[in-house]
């Protein structure tokens, strides 16, 4: 069987048409009709009033923090069990990342630990919807309001995910998205900042465009950045939005087939905890014995199956100046594996992956069959 990648994007056919339209119109950079169209359509899809597109998801986080005025020595509470971009963006604005632990069942940040970490310097909570599963947004919104904090949503891995019937990204003061090639929709690279606050939106849109004045041509009100998305990227995004619901539906089918195929093994899967819609950005398994994780991944690689380990807890990386104990995050980070998770995965491929995992356990006498 041909090697099975952990992810590959799906295209609907309109991407080529819209990109050619950009080229023929000569509007290929950061101006053109598709930019505003993509911003408007994506904001409407999520349920927000305003959206401004950017170069990538990390830039979206950076711009979101800047637009809220997060700065030197401000503290931002963030899960330690996350992709490093969440934490790097906090450091970009010279703020202090304060780590919190995660919950074993949902893999998401623990609201109780969030509240324990609040100090007089805390300015924001960054909720990261990890691997497509939403955080407990009612609790986090309540905590943020109680302590007069900003709530930032890192939705890079959760386009289309829902908490109690509302899409993630619609709960925070700002929400940040990624359209990298392995996301539920892609523009190659690319990102978006959404908000329901017009002032925050104007600040973000201004900052991403060199701080340019709204009232005087080529006048700059303050130091800004060039964080803009191109018209070509936005054209791909507009095309991709036409198939987002199908992508999410098909990925849920892939997950259910994995769940059935792996039943009876000493493995758990990140499913749905609470009243949520998980979009299964990655179909994640967790092995009971951490010593098995890397060995199983090597076995699958030899069988032509690409996997990824779950993220290392950021407090263990030695990059952020201090350490502490985060037992749940540490437990999850050394036991998790991301399986191939793209929507066009075939039944034959899923069966092959599940059978390969079962063969690994049988060959190591790890099952009482």
N, C-alpha and C positions, 0 to 999 in steps of 0.2 A: 504493500500500500504506500502511496505517495506520502511524504512527511506531512504531518498535521501541525500546522502552526497554532500558536495560542490565540491568535486573532487575525482576521483579515476583513477589511471594510467591504461593504456592499454598496453598489452603485445602481441607480435606477435608470440611467440612460440620458436624463436631462442635463447631467453635469457637463457633458461634452458640448451640448447645444448652447448652454448659457455661457460657458467659457469662451467658445468661439464668438458669441455675441460680444463679449468684452473685448476680445482682440480686434474684431472688425470695427467696433465703435472707437477704438484706441483708448478707452477708459480702463486701464489695467492696474492702476495704483490705488491710492486711497480715496479716490473720488469716483463716482459712478452710481448708477441707479440701484445696483444690487445691494450696496451697503445699507442704505436706509431701509430697503425692503426686507433684508434679512433681520436687521435689528427690530423692526416693527413686528414681523411675523414670529420671531422667536420670543420676544417679550410677551406677546399675546398668548402664545402656546403655554408658557409657564404661568401666566396670570399676573404679570407685572405691567406697570404703566410705561416704564422707560427702560431702554437698553442701549448700550454703546459697545460696539465691537472692538476687539483688540487682537494683537498678534498671536497670543497663546494663553493657555490657562494660568500659567504662573504670573504673567503680566496682568491678567484679570485680578488676581489676588492682590498684587502690588498696587494696582490702581484703586481697587476697592478700599484698601487700607489708607492710601493717600487721600481719597475723597472723603473719608471720615475724619481726617485730621489726626490719625494715630501717628505718634512721633516719639522722640527720645524718651526712654525710660518708662513709657506707658507699657502696661502689662496686657498681654492678650492670651487668654486661656485657650489651649489647643490640645487635642488628643496626641499623646506620644505615639500611638499606633496609627500612623498615617504616612502618606507619601511625603517626602522631605520638602516638596514645593510649598506645602501649607506653612511650614515653619520657616523656610528660607524667606518667604515674602514678608513675614513679621520682622525678620532681621534687616531686610532691605530698607525699612523705614526707621531703623535703629530702635525699634521697640523690643520688649523682652518677652519671649515665648515662655509661658508657664504651662507645664504639661499636666494633663489629667489622665486618669486611667480609663479603661474601656469596660464594657459589660461583656461577660462571657457569651451570653446567648445571642445578642444582636451584633457584636463586634464594634458597636458604636460608643462614642464618648459617654461616660457615666455622669448624669446630671448631678448626682449627690456629690461626686468628687469635684465637679466644676464649682459647686457652691462652696466647698471647703477651701478652694484655692483663691477665692476672691480676697483682695486686699484693697487698701486705699489707692493703690496705683493701677488697679485693673480698669481698663477702658473698653474692652470688648471680649466677647466669646466667639471663637471660630468653630462652628459646627461643621464637621467634615462627614459627608454622607458616603461612607466608605464602601466600596465594591458594589454600589447600587442600592444599598439598604439605607433608608432614612434614619436620622437621629430622632430622639424624642423631642419634637419641636415644641409641643405645649409646655413641657417643663422648662426647656431652655429659654423660650420666650418669656415665661413667667419669671425666671431667675434674672434675665437681663433687665426686664422692666422693674423688678423689685429693687435692683441695685443701680439703676440708671446707667446701664451698659449698652453698647452697641452689640447687635447680633449679626455676625457675618456668616453666610452659608457658602461653604466650599462644595459646589455641586459638580465638580469635574467628572466624577465617576457615576453620576446619578441623574443624567438627563432623562426626564419623564417619570422618575420615581415619585411616589405620593405618600403623604402622611395624612391620614384621616380624610382622604378624598381631595386633598389640595397638593399640587405639585411642589416638590422641594424647590427652593428659590423664591417662593412667594411669602416666606415667613420672616426673613431677615431685613435688616436695614439696607444691606447690599447682599447680592448673591453673585457668585463667580463661577463661570462655566469654562470647560475646555472642549475643543473640537479636534483634538489630536486624532490620528488615524485609527486608534483602537477604541474610540468612544462610540456611543449609540448613534450619533451622526457625526460626520467629520467634514472639515474643510482642509484637511492635510495638517496644517497647524492652524491656530486660531482660538479665540476665546470671546467671552462676553461678560459684561458687568450689567446686572439688572437691579433696579430699585423702584420703589413707589414714591420716592421723595424727589421732587423736581430740582431742588437745590443741590442735592447730592449728585443727581444726574448731570446737571450743568457743570458742576465742578469736575466730575470725572471726564466728561467730554472735552472740557477745556484743557485739563491736565494732559490728556493723551495726545493733544495736538499742539505741543510746544507752548502751552499757556497762552495761546493766541487770543486777542481781544475779540469780543462779539460785536463791538461797535466801531472799531477803527482798523482798517485793512493793514495787515502786516505789523500791527502793534501787539506787543506781548505784555500781559499784565504781571506775570511772574514766571519763574523757572518751571518749565514743563518738560514733557517727554514726547518721543515719537513712538507711540504704542499702537499705531493704527493698523487695522486689517486692510487687505487689498480688495479691490472690486472682484478680482478673480476668485479669491477665497470665499467672499460673500456669495458669489454666483453659485459656487458648489454647495454652500450652505442652504441656499434657497431650494435647490434641487433636492438635497438630502431631507429637508423638512417634509417633503411630500411623502416620504416613506417611513417616518419615525415611528408611527404607531405599529406598522407591520414589523419593523425591526424588533421592537420591544415585545410584541406578541410572540414572534418566532424564537426569541432568546428565552422566553419563559417556557416554551415547549422543549427547548434544548435542556433546560434545567430539570424539568420533570422527567425527561428520559434518563438523565444522569441519576437522578434520585432513585428511579426504579432499578436501573442497571447496577447500582452500587449497594443496594439493600443487602443487609446481612453481613457487611464488612465492618471492621472496627474503625469506621469513618463517620464523621458527621458533616452535614452540609450547611452552609449559611443560607437559610431559607427566609421565612418572614416571621418577624416577632412583633406582635401588636397589630394595630389597624393600619397596615402599610401596604404599599405596592412596591415590591423590589423589582428593579429592572435587570438584575443579574448582569451588571457590567462584566463581572467575571464570575463564572461558576466556581465557587470556592469550596474545597473540602478541608477538613481538619482531621489529622491522624491522631490516634490516642497516644501513641508513643513518639516523642519528639525524635528519637534516634532513627525512626523509620523514614522521616520526611525526605532527607537528602538522598538516601539510598533508593527510595521509591522513584524520585525524580530522575535519578541516573538510569534506573531500569526502563522507565518510560522513554527517555531520550534514546536509548539503544533500540527501542521499538519504533522509533520515528515519530514520537509524540512530544511536542514542545510543551513545557509547563513553566510556571513562574512561582518562586516562593512568595509568600505574603511579605509585606513590608517589615523591615526591621524597626523596632521601637526607636524613635528618634533620640530618646535620652541615653541610649547605649552607643550612639555614634561618636561621642566625644567631641562634638562640634559646638555645643551650646553652653558650655561652661559649668554645668553642674549635673548631678545625678541624684536619683532617689529611687524609691521602690514603686513599681507599677506592676503588680503581680499578674493581673489579667492580661495586660498588653504583652508582657513577656511570654505568657503562656500561649497566646494566640500567634505571636509573631514567629515562633519556632516550630509550629505544628501545621501551618496553613500552606496549601498549594492551590494555585489558580490553574484550572484545566482549560483546554481549548474552549472558547466561549462565543464564537461568532455565529450570527443567525443562520448562515447557510451550511452549517455543519450537518452532514447527512446521517441518517440512521445507521448506515454501515460504519461510518467513522466513530459514532458514539458507542456502538456495540464493541468495536475494536478497542477503544480506550477503556471501557468498563471491563472487558474481558482481560485486558493486559494488567489492569490493577488487581483483578481477582487472581490472575496467574501469579503475580508477584507474591501475594499473601500465601497462596497455596505452596509455592516453591520454597518459601521460607518457614513453612510449617506454622504459620501464624493464625491459621483458622482451624477450628474444630468442625470439619465438614461432615 
